[in-house]
Amino acid sequence: MFESRDPFIILPETEEADRLLNKADALLQRHRAPGPDTDIPVLTEQVEDDDIPVLTGAVREAPAPAAGFVEQLIDLDATLNRRIDEWLSNELPQVLADELEQARTRILNQIHARARATLLADISQEISELLDANDPRNR
């Protein structure tokens, strides 16, 4: 009644996949380098303290700059500051004078333009009213 069967059913697709996997494994085996270093350690292996590499050489610190070099840097800083101050003393007054003159000219031009547009019209209107009031023909 009960037939003993193979628990794995081999299908044609499975056979084809097995053949393909076997070919890939054979290719990997051919390209794998022979020798003792082919053994790859896994995380579950225990490493002894003796196997851990230790730094044996002393770490060198960067040498401190020579005192003469530091003094040269301080002198250079002082020279740069002095040169900048001299340049500003010579150039700044002229730059400010030029900019102030341009601003003065621009402001005067705006004042004249607004005076012509608004004040001149008001003055003309008042002169016209005064002349009309004193015209003998209007009496």
Buried (B, 14 or more C-beta within 10 A) or exposed (E): EEEEEEEEEEEEEEEEEEEEEEEEEEEEEEEEEEEEEEEEEEEEEEEEEEEEEEEEEEEEEEEEEEEEEEEEEEEEEEEEEEEEEEEEEEEEEEEEEEEEEEEEEEEEEEEEEEEEEEEEEEEEEEEEEEEEEEEEEEE
